[in-house]
Amino acid sequence: MHVHAQSDRSNRDAAFALPDAPQAQQTAQEQPVADQQPSATATLSGTVVDTNGAVIQGARITVRSRSGAEAHTVATGGDGQFVFSGIPAGHYDVTATGEGMSTYTSPEVDLGPGTVRIMPAIQLRIEAASTSVTVTADSEQIAEQQVQIAVQQRVLGVVPNFYTTYDWNAPPMRAKQKFKLSLHSMFDPTAFVIIAGVAGAEQYKDVYPGFGGGWEGYGKRYGATFANHVSDQFFAHALYPSLFHQDPRYFYKGKGSVRSRAMYAMSAAVIARGDDGRWKPNYSSVLGKFTSGALSNLYFPESDRGAHLVFFNALTELGTDAVENLLEEFVLKPLTSHAPKEHDQP
């Protein structure tokens, strides 16, 4: 009975089987990935930034094959990024440069067939010097433009705001322009009015009593305050910045948290951007303040002279710079004439 039952089931299964069923054929899409041929081209992308990490728009990127094939060039977009799509696989050199910026050349970049490669961020610095007559002339013109922009900036259209730049990537000024801007600041008509007010406040509070009272005392206070102003402008904003190759301007940040911007503004009193685009201790300002303070011993009352006068005047000036930077960062831009509405992302 058991043998007959199994035989019957086998006969039934055979009856329902489809004879000569065709075998399914694999399409090109169903073929294993390993059987497909890789693309003979590659993709290369990356980002270009300055020494402060800000993206650079319009930088020129060139990939040049070591085999001598035609080079390819693109410009970075508003986000500082570039992409080379569909370039032949091979060994390449990558160069990057921008107007007024240094030139970067990469080590050999190997792009195999089908490679999609993202390069590490390419960093360009501001060129401090030029190597040809043509570039020197252009650099001179750009530096001169910086002065022309600066002298138009006034708070409420009146008070000078010469030493603030709203262009984070502003090219450096040359020594000639540093002295020219310093002279503008020294003898701007508004400076005489402000100094008159400071001398009047000192007279009212009887600061430096050795100067005496009355018009004579006021005149001495006015002269001493004006001398401090001139010496500070000369040493801290012209002479030492030229000798140490540092930029005397405050670079407006304008982005980030309130705390980060406040810390940046206060630190800018003792940290400066060099003409090479790098940040470093502000030797120019600190040494300029102390030099100015030392000279004040020549014209302040004898009873007030000495090391304490030097340190008091120097530290007061540095503290004043920190406060002015805070005002620049948070208050004065909307009140400043000819200040741009937009600025570079630091």
Contacts in CASP RR format, 6 or more apart in sequence:
PFRMAT RR
TARGET T0000
AUTHOR 0000-0000-0000
METHOD contacts of the structure
MODEL  1
MHVHAQSDRSNRDAAFALPDAPQAQQTAQEQPVADQQPSATATLSGTVVD
TNGAVIQGARITVRSRSGAEAHTVATGGDGQFVFSGIPAGHYDVTATGEG
MSTYTSPEVDLGPGTVRIMPAIQLRIEAASTSVTVTADSEQIAEQQVQIA
VQQRVLGVVPNFYTTYDWNAPPMRAKQKFKLSLHSMFDPTAFVIIAGVAG
AEQYKDVYPGFGGGWEGYGKRYGATFANHVSDQFFAHALYPSLFHQDPRY
FYKGKGSVRSRAMYAMSAAVIARGDDGRWKPNYSSVLGKFTSGALSNLYF
PESDRGAHLVFFNALTELGTDAVENLLEEFVLKPLTSHAPKEHDQP
38 113 0 8 1.000
38 114 0 8 1.000
39 113 0 8 1.000
39 114 0 8 1.000
40 88 0 8 1.000
40 89 0 8 1.000
40 113 0 8 1.000
40 114 0 8 1.000
41 85 0 8 1.000
41 86 0 8 1.000
41 87 0 8 1.000
41 88 0 8 1.000
41 89 0 8 1.000
41 113 0 8 1.000
41 114 0 8 1.000
42 86 0 8 1.000
42 87 0 8 1.000
42 88 0 8 1.000
42 89 0 8 1.000
42 90 0 8 1.000
42 111 0 8 1.000
42 112 0 8 1.000
42 113 0 8 1.000
42 114 0 8 1.000
42 115 0 8 1.000
42 116 0 8 1.000
42 117 0 8 1.000
43 83 0 8 1.000
43 84 0 8 1.000
43 85 0 8 1.000
43 86 0 8 1.000
43 87 0 8 1.000
43 114 0 8 1.000
43 115 0 8 1.000
43 116 0 8 1.000
43 117 0 8 1.000
44 63 0 8 1.000
44 83 0 8 1.000
44 84 0 8 1.000
44 87 0 8 1.000
44 92 0 8 1.000
44 94 0 8 1.000
44 109 0 8 1.000
44 111 0 8 1.000
44 117 0 8 1.000
44 119 0 8 1.000
45 81 0 8 1.000
45 82 0 8 1.000
45 83 0 8 1.000
45 84 0 8 1.000
45 117 0 8 1.000
45 118 0 8 1.000
45 119 0 8 1.000
46 81 0 8 1.000
46 82 0 8 1.000
46 83 0 8 1.000
46 118 0 8 1.000
46 119 0 8 1.000
46 121 0 8 1.000
46 122 0 8 1.000
47 55 0 8 1.000
47 76 0 8 1.000
47 79 0 8 1.000
47 80 0 8 1.000
47 81 0 8 1.000
47 82 0 8 1.000
47 121 0 8 1.000
47 122 0 8 1.000
48 55 0 8 1.000
48 56 0 8 1.000
48 59 0 8 1.000
48 61 0 8 1.000
48 76 0 8 1.000
48 80 0 8 1.000
48 81 0 8 1.000
48 82 0 8 1.000
48 96 0 8 1.000
48 121 0 8 1.000
48 122 0 8 1.000
48 123 0 8 1.000
48 124 0 8 1.000
49 55 0 8 1.000
49 56 0 8 1.000
49 80 0 8 1.000
49 121 0 8 1.000
49 122 0 8 1.000
49 123 0 8 1.000
49 124 0 8 1.000
50 56 0 8 1.000
50 101 0 8 1.000
50 123 0 8 1.000
50 124 0 8 1.000
50 125 0 8 1.000
50 126 0 8 1.000
50 169 0 8 1.000
50 277 0 8 1.000
51 123 0 8 1.000
51 124 0 8 1.000
51 125 0 8 1.000
51 126 0 8 1.000
51 277 0 8 1.000
51 278 0 8 1.000
52 168 0 8 1.000
52 279 0 8 1.000
52 346 0 8 1.000
53 121 0 8 1.000
53 123 0 8 1.000
53 346 0 8 1.000
54 168 0 8 1.000
54 169 0 8 1.000
54 344 0 8 1.000
54 345 0 8 1.000
54 346 0 8 1.000
55 76 0 8 1.000
55 78 0 8 1.000
55 79 0 8 1.000
55 80 0 8 1.000
55 81 0 8 1.000
55 345 0 8 1.000
56 76 0 8 1.000
56 80 0 8 1.000
56 98 0 8 1.000
56 101 0 8 1.000
56 124 0 8 1.000
56 169 0 8 1.000
57 76 0 8 1.000
57 77 0 8 1.000
57 78 0 8 1.000
57 79 0 8 1.000
57 80 0 8 1.000
58 75 0 8 1.000
58 76 0 8 1.000
58 77 0 8 1.000
58 78 0 8 1.000
58 80 0 8 1.000
58 98 0 8 1.000
59 75 0 8 1.000
59 76 0 8 1.000
59 80 0 8 1.000
59 82 0 8 1.000
59 96 0 8 1.000
59 97 0 8 1.000
59 98 0 8 1.000
59 101 0 8 1.000
59 122 0 8 1.000
59 124 0 8 1.000
60 73 0 8 1.000
60 74 0 8 1.000
60 75 0 8 1.000
60 96 0 8 1.000
60 97 0 8 1.000
60 98 0 8 1.000
61 73 0 8 1.000
61 74 0 8 1.000
61 75 0 8 1.000
61 76 0 8 1.000
61 82 0 8 1.000
61 84 0 8 1.000
61 94 0 8 1.000
61 95 0 8 1.000
61 96 0 8 1.000
61 122 0 8 1.000
62 71 0 8 1.000
62 72 0 8 1.000
62 73 0 8 1.000
62 94 0 8 1.000
62 95 0 8 1.000
62 96 0 8 1.000
63 71 0 8 1.000
63 72 0 8 1.000
63 73 0 8 1.000
63 84 0 8 1.000
63 87 0 8 1.000
63 92 0 8 1.000
63 93 0 8 1.000
63 94 0 8 1.000
63 109 0 8 1.000
64 71 0 8 1.000
64 92 0 8 1.000
64 93 0 8 1.000
64 94 0 8 1.000
64 95 0 8 1.000
65 71 0 8 1.000
65 88 0 8 1.000
65 90 0 8 1.000
65 91 0 8 1.000
65 92 0 8 1.000
66 90 0 8 1.000
66 91 0 8 1.000
66 92 0 8 1.000
66 93 0 8 1.000
66 108 0 8 1.000
67 90 0 8 1.000
67 91 0 8 1.000
69 88 0 8 1.000
72 84 0 8 1.000
72 87 0 8 1.000
74 82 0 8 1.000
74 83 0 8 1.000
74 84 0 8 1.000
75 82 0 8 1.000
76 82 0 8 1.000
87 111 0 8 1.000
89 111 0 8 1.000
89 112 0 8 1.000
89 113 0 8 1.000
89 114 0 8 1.000
89 115 0 8 1.000
90 110 0 8 1.000
90 111 0 8 1.000
90 112 0 8 1.000
91 108 0 8 1.000
91 109 0 8 1.000
91 110 0 8 1.000
91 111 0 8 1.000
92 108 0 8 1.000
92 109 0 8 1.000
92 110 0 8 1.000
92 111 0 8 1.000
93 105 0 8 1.000
93 106 0 8 1.000
93 108 0 8 1.000
93 109 0 8 1.000
94 105 0 8 1.000
94 106 0 8 1.000
94 109 0 8 1.000
94 119 0 8 1.000
94 122 0 8 1.000
95 103 0 8 1.000
95 104 0 8 1.000
95 105 0 8 1.000
95 106 0 8 1.000
96 103 0 8 1.000
96 104 0 8 1.000
96 122 0 8 1.000
96 124 0 8 1.000
97 103 0 8 1.000
97 104 0 8 1.000
97 124 0 8 1.000
98 124 0 8 1.000
100 126 0 8 1.000
100 127 0 8 1.000
100 139 0 8 1.000
100 142 0 8 1.000
100 171 0 8 1.000
101 124 0 8 1.000
101 125 0 8 1.000
101 126 0 8 1.000
101 127 0 8 1.000
102 124 0 8 1.000
102 125 0 8 1.000
102 126 0 8 1.000
102 127 0 8 1.000
103 124 0 8 1.000
104 122 0 8 1.000
104 123 0 8 1.000
104 124 0 8 1.000
106 119 0 8 1.000
106 122 0 8 1.000
109 117 0 8 1.000
109 119 0 8 1.000
111 117 0 8 1.000
125 276 0 8 1.000
125 277 0 8 1.000
125 278 0 8 1.000
126 169 0 8 1.000
126 171 0 8 1.000
126 172 0 8 1.000
126 275 0 8 1.000
126 276 0 8 1.000
126 277 0 8 1.000
127 139 0 8 1.000
128 172 0 8 1.000
128 245 0 8 1.000
128 275 0 8 1.000
128 276 0 8 1.000
128 277 0 8 1.000
130 136 0 8 1.000
130 138 0 8 1.000
130 139 0 8 1.000
139 171 0 8 1.000
139 174 0 8 1.000
140 174 0 8 1.000
142 171 0 8 1.000
143 171 0 8 1.000
143 172 0 8 1.000
143 173 0 8 1.000
143 174 0 8 1.000
143 176 0 8 1.000
143 177 0 8 1.000
144 177 0 8 1.000
146 165 0 8 1.000
146 170 0 8 1.000
146 171 0 8 1.000
146 173 0 8 1.000
146 177 0 8 1.000
147 173 0 8 1.000
147 177 0 8 1.000
147 180 0 8 1.000
147 181 0 8 1.000
147 184 0 8 1.000
149 165 0 8 1.000
149 338 0 8 1.000
150 162 0 8 1.000
150 163 0 8 1.000
150 165 0 8 1.000
150 181 0 8 1.000
150 184 0 8 1.000
150 249 0 8 1.000
151 160 0 8 1.000
151 162 0 8 1.000
151 181 0 8 1.000
151 184 0 8 1.000
152 337 0 8 1.000
152 338 0 8 1.000
153 160 0 8 1.000
153 161 0 8 1.000
153 162 0 8 1.000
153 164 0 8 1.000
153 336 0 8 1.000
153 337 0 8 1.000
153 338 0 8 1.000
153 339 0 8 1.000
154 160 0 8 1.000
154 161 0 8 1.000
154 336 0 8 1.000
154 337 0 8 1.000
155 161 0 8 1.000
155 332 0 8 1.000
155 335 0 8 1.000
155 336 0 8 1.000
155 337 0 8 1.000
156 335 0 8 1.000
156 337 0 8 1.000
157 336 0 8 1.000
157 337 0 8 1.000
158 190 0 8 1.000
159 190 0 8 1.000
159 194 0 8 1.000
160 184 0 8 1.000
160 185 0 8 1.000
160 188 0 8 1.000
160 190 0 8 1.000
160 191 0 8 1.000
161 328 0 8 1.000
161 332 0 8 1.000
161 336 0 8 1.000
162 181 0 8 1.000
162 184 0 8 1.000
162 185 0 8 1.000
163 181 0 8 1.000
163 185 0 8 1.000
163 237 0 8 1.000
163 248 0 8 1.000
163 249 0 8 1.000
163 250 0 8 1.000
164 249 0 8 1.000
164 250 0 8 1.000
164 252 0 8 1.000
164 328 0 8 1.000
164 332 0 8 1.000
164 336 0 8 1.000
165 249 0 8 1.000
165 250 0 8 1.000
165 251 0 8 1.000
165 252 0 8 1.000
166 252 0 8 1.000
166 333 0 8 1.000
166 339 0 8 1.000
166 340 0 8 1.000
166 343 0 8 1.000
167 340 0 8 1.000
167 343 0 8 1.000
167 344 0 8 1.000
168 251 0 8 1.000
168 252 0 8 1.000
168 253 0 8 1.000
168 343 0 8 1.000
168 344 0 8 1.000
168 345 0 8 1.000
168 346 0 8 1.000
169 344 0 8 1.000
170 249 0 8 1.000
170 251 0 8 1.000
172 247 0 8 1.000
172 274 0 8 1.000
172 275 0 8 1.000
172 276 0 8 1.000
172 277 0 8 1.000
173 181 0 8 1.000
173 247 0 8 1.000
173 249 0 8 1.000
175 242 0 8 1.000
178 237 0 8 1.000
178 238 0 8 1.000
178 241 0 8 1.000
178 242 0 8 1.000
178 248 0 8 1.000
179 238 0 8 1.000
179 242 0 8 1.000
181 237 0 8 1.000
181 238 0 8 1.000
181 248 0 8 1.000
182 233 0 8 1.000
182 234 0 8 1.000
182 237 0 8 1.000
182 238 0 8 1.000
182 248 0 8 1.000
185 191 0 8 1.000
185 233 0 8 1.000
185 237 0 8 1.000
186 229 0 8 1.000
186 230 0 8 1.000
186 233 0 8 1.000
186 234 0 8 1.000
191 229 0 8 1.000
192 226 0 8 1.000
195 222 0 8 1.000
195 223 0 8 1.000
195 225 0 8 1.000
195 226 0 8 1.000
195 229 0 8 1.000
196 222 0 8 1.000
198 225 0 8 1.000
199 218 0 8 1.000
199 219 0 8 1.000
199 221 0 8 1.000
199 222 0 8 1.000
199 223 0 8 1.000
199 225 0 8 1.000
200 218 0 8 1.000
200 221 0 8 1.000
200 222 0 8 1.000
201 207 0 8 1.000
202 208 0 8 1.000
202 221 0 8 1.000
202 225 0 8 1.000
203 213 0 8 1.000
203 214 0 8 1.000
203 217 0 8 1.000
203 218 0 8 1.000
203 221 0 8 1.000
207 221 0 8 1.000
208 221 0 8 1.000
208 224 0 8 1.000
208 300 0 8 1.000
208 301 0 8 1.000
208 304 0 8 1.000
209 301 0 8 1.000
209 303 0 8 1.000
210 301 0 8 1.000
210 303 0 8 1.000
210 304 0 8 1.000
211 217 0 8 1.000
211 220 0 8 1.000
211 221 0 8 1.000
211 224 0 8 1.000
211 301 0 8 1.000
212 220 0 8 1.000
223 299 0 8 1.000
224 296 0 8 1.000
224 299 0 8 1.000
224 300 0 8 1.000
227 295 0 8 1.000
227 296 0 8 1.000
227 299 0 8 1.000
228 292 0 8 1.000
228 293 0 8 1.000
228 296 0 8 1.000
228 313 0 8 1.000
231 291 0 8 1.000
231 292 0 8 1.000
231 293 0 8 1.000
231 295 0 8 1.000
231 296 0 8 1.000
232 288 0 8 1.000
232 289 0 8 1.000
232 292 0 8 1.000
232 317 0 8 1.000
235 287 0 8 1.000
235 288 0 8 1.000
235 291 0 8 1.000
235 292 0 8 1.000
236 248 0 8 1.000
236 284 0 8 1.000
236 285 0 8 1.000
236 287 0 8 1.000
236 288 0 8 1.000
236 289 0 8 1.000
236 292 0 8 1.000
236 317 0 8 1.000
237 248 0 8 1.000
237 284 0 8 1.000
238 248 0 8 1.000
240 246 0 8 1.000
240 283 0 8 1.000
240 284 0 8 1.000
240 285 0 8 1.000
240 287 0 8 1.000
240 288 0 8 1.000
240 291 0 8 1.000
241 247 0 8 1.000
241 248 0 8 1.000
241 272 0 8 1.000
241 284 0 8 1.000
243 284 0 8 1.000
244 283 0 8 1.000
244 284 0 8 1.000
245 274 0 8 1.000
245 275 0 8 1.000
245 276 0 8 1.000
246 272 0 8 1.000
246 273 0 8 1.000
246 274 0 8 1.000
246 275 0 8 1.000
246 280 0 8 1.000
246 282 0 8 1.000
246 283 0 8 1.000
246 284 0 8 1.000
247 272 0 8 1.000
247 273 0 8 1.000
247 274 0 8 1.000
247 275 0 8 1.000
248 272 0 8 1.000
248 284 0 8 1.000
248 285 0 8 1.000
250 265 0 8 1.000
250 268 0 8 1.000
250 324 0 8 1.000
250 325 0 8 1.000
250 328 0 8 1.000
251 268 0 8 1.000
251 273 0 8 1.000
251 346 0 8 1.000
252 328 0 8 1.000
252 329 0 8 1.000
252 333 0 8 1.000
252 343 0 8 1.000
253 261 0 8 1.000
253 264 0 8 1.000
253 265 0 8 1.000
253 329 0 8 1.000
253 346 0 8 1.000
254 261 0 8 1.000
254 329 0 8 1.000
254 343 0 8 1.000
254 346 0 8 1.000
255 261 0 8 1.000
255 345 0 8 1.000
255 346 0 8 1.000
258 330 0 8 1.000
261 329 0 8 1.000
261 330 0 8 1.000
262 326 0 8 1.000
262 329 0 8 1.000
262 330 0 8 1.000
264 329 0 8 1.000
265 322 0 8 1.000
265 325 0 8 1.000
265 326 0 8 1.000
265 328 0 8 1.000
265 329 0 8 1.000
265 330 0 8 1.000
266 322 0 8 1.000
266 325 0 8 1.000
266 326 0 8 1.000
268 282 0 8 1.000
268 321 0 8 1.000
268 322 0 8 1.000
268 325 0 8 1.000
269 282 0 8 1.000
269 285 0 8 1.000
269 318 0 8 1.000
269 319 0 8 1.000
269 321 0 8 1.000
269 322 0 8 1.000
269 325 0 8 1.000
270 281 0 8 1.000
270 282 0 8 1.000
270 285 0 8 1.000
270 286 0 8 1.000
270 318 0 8 1.000
271 279 0 8 1.000
271 280 0 8 1.000
271 281 0 8 1.000
271 282 0 8 1.000
272 279 0 8 1.000
272 280 0 8 1.000
272 281 0 8 1.000
272 282 0 8 1.000
272 283 0 8 1.000
272 284 0 8 1.000
272 285 0 8 1.000
273 279 0 8 1.000
274 280 0 8 1.000
285 318 0 8 1.000
285 321 0 8 1.000
286 314 0 8 1.000
286 318 0 8 1.000
289 313 0 8 1.000
289 314 0 8 1.000
289 315 0 8 1.000
289 317 0 8 1.000
289 318 0 8 1.000
290 310 0 8 1.000
290 314 0 8 1.000
292 313 0 8 1.000
292 314 0 8 1.000
292 317 0 8 1.000
293 309 0 8 1.000
293 310 0 8 1.000
293 313 0 8 1.000
293 314 0 8 1.000
294 310 0 8 1.000
296 309 0 8 1.000
296 310 0 8 1.000
296 313 0 8 1.000
297 305 0 8 1.000
297 306 0 8 1.000
297 309 0 8 1.000
297 310 0 8 1.000
300 309 0 8 1.000
333 339 0 8 1.000
END
